[in-house]
Amino acid sequence: MRAQIASVLAAERARRHLSMQDFVALITSFAEDEKFSYRTYFKTMRRDNNLTLKTLSLFSRALDISIAELLFPKTEKWTRSQNEQQIKEHIARAVDHYRRKHNLHKKELAQHIGVTVVTFVKTERAEQNLTLDTIEQMADRLRLTPQQLFFGKI
């Protein structure tokens, strides 16, 4: 997913004919209470940054594209309307579905997917600002693709 995000950001910067500084300024102008720096952009372009859903939402707002388009080259049309909170809710439903299907306690599934119980509970409540690495790890351990986890295709 990191490569896809870097590719989309590069294409958007080129399409708008912006310097890196101007592109970062554009993104920063949409950062309401969150901080966004040139360093974050540079690390994202080098694929060294473990982005959160909140940062993806910032990119989405600033570039007027969906989170789905940032992450996945080919998505179903309906996924393009999904915002950060709706994606968190899809992930919560997928995790809850898996837990109930396999008759697991929250602590057991948290250990299985490699997160703390607190992170798991917040995820199941759609309150956790998950990172891409955590989402990929969860998807892998639940035997889902990240796209299935993001958009509730379980």
C-alpha positions in Angstrom: 0.0 0.0 0.0 2.9 2.3 0.7 4.0 2.1 -2.9 0.5 2.9 -4.2 0.2 5.9 -1.9 3.6 7.3 -3.0 2.6 6.7 -6.7 -0.7 8.6 -6.3 1.0 11.5 -4.5 3.7 11.8 -7.2 1.1 11.7 -9.9 -1.1 14.3 -8.2 1.9 16.6 -7.6 2.9 16.3 -11.3 -0.7 16.8 -12.5 -0.9 20.0 -10.5 2.6 21.2 -11.6 3.6 21.9 -8.0 7.0 21.9 -6.4 7.4 19.7 -3.3 7.2 22.6 -1.0 4.0 23.9 -2.7 2.5 20.4 -2.6 3.3 20.0 1.1 1.8 23.5 1.7 -1.4 22.4 -0.1 -1.7 19.3 2.1 -0.8 21.2 5.2 -3.6 23.8 4.5 -6.1 20.9 5.0 -4.6 19.8 8.3 -7.1 21.0 10.8 -5.7 20.0 14.2 -3.1 17.5 13.0 0.4 18.3 12.1 1.8 17.6 8.7 5.4 18.4 7.7 7.7 18.2 4.8 9.5 15.3 6.6 6.2 13.3 6.7 5.8 13.9 3.0 9.4 12.9 2.2 9.2 9.7 4.3 5.9 8.8 2.6 7.5 9.2 -0.8 10.4 7.1 0.2 7.9 4.5 1.6 9.4 4.8 5.1 6.4 6.2 6.8 3.8 4.1 8.6 0.8 6.2 7.8 -2.4 6.3 9.9 -6.0 6.4 8.7 -6.1 10.0 9.8 -3.1 11.0 7.6 -4.8 9.1 4.6 -7.9 11.1 5.3 -5.9 14.3 5.2 -4.4 13.3 1.8 -7.9 12.5 0.6 -9.3 15.9 1.6 -6.3 17.9 0.3 -6.2 16.1 -3.1 -10.0 15.7 -3.5 -9.7 11.9 -4.0 -11.0 9.0 -2.0 -9.0 7.0 0.5 -9.8 4.0 -1.6 -8.2 5.6 -4.6 -5.1 6.4 -2.5 -4.7 2.8 -1.5 -6.0 0.5 -4.2 -5.5 1.1 -8.0 -8.8 -0.7 -8.8 -11.8 -0.2 -6.5 -15.5 -0.7 -6.7 -17.3 2.6 -7.2 -19.1 2.5 -3.9 -15.8 2.3 -1.9 -14.8 5.8 -3.2 -17.4 7.4 -1.0 -16.1 5.8 2.2 -14.6 8.2 4.7 -12.1 7.5 7.6 -14.9 6.7 10.1 -16.7 4.4 7.7 -13.5 2.5 7.0 -12.9 2.2 10.8 -16.4 0.8 11.1 -15.8 -1.7 8.3 -12.6 -2.9 10.0 -14.5 -3.1 13.3 -17.2 -5.3 11.8 -14.7 -7.6 10.1 -12.7 -8.1 13.3 -15.9 -8.7 15.3 -17.2 -11.1 12.7 -14.0 -13.1 12.7 -13.9 -13.2 16.6 -17.5 -14.4 16.8 -17.1 -16.9 14.0 -14.1 -18.5 15.7 -15.6 -18.2 19.2 -12.6 -16.2 20.5 -12.2 -13.9 23.4 -11.0 -10.4 22.7 -7.7 -11.0 24.4 -7.1 -14.2 22.3 -7.8 -12.4 19.0 -5.7 -9.4 20.1 -2.8 -11.7 20.6 -3.5 -13.6 17.4 -3.5 -10.4 15.3 -0.5 -8.9 17.2 -2.0 -5.9 18.9 -2.6 -5.0 22.6 -6.0 -5.6 24.1 -6.6 -1.8 24.4 -5.9 -1.4 20.6 -8.1 -4.3 19.8 -11.0 -3.0 21.9 -10.7 0.5 20.3 -10.5 -1.1 16.9 -13.7 -3.1 17.6 -15.4 0.1 18.6 -14.1 1.9 15.5 -12.2 4.4 17.7 -8.6 3.4 16.9 -6.5 5.5 14.4 -4.8 2.4 12.9 -1.6 2.5 11.0 -1.2 0.8 7.6 1.3 -1.7 9.1 -1.3 -2.7 11.7 -4.0 -3.0 9.2 -1.9 -5.2 6.9 -0.8 -7.3 9.8 -4.5 -7.7 11.0 -5.6 -8.6 7.4 -2.8 -11.2 7.1 -3.6 -12.8 10.4 -7.3 -12.9 9.7 -6.6 -14.3 6.2 -8.1 -11.3 4.4 -6.7 -8.9 2.0 -6.3 -5.3 3.2 -9.0 -4.3 0.7 -11.4 -6.8 2.3 -10.7 -5.5 5.7 -11.0 -1.8 4.7 -14.3 -2.2 2.9 -16.0 -5.0 4.9 -15.9 -7.7 2.3 -15.8 -10.6 4.7 
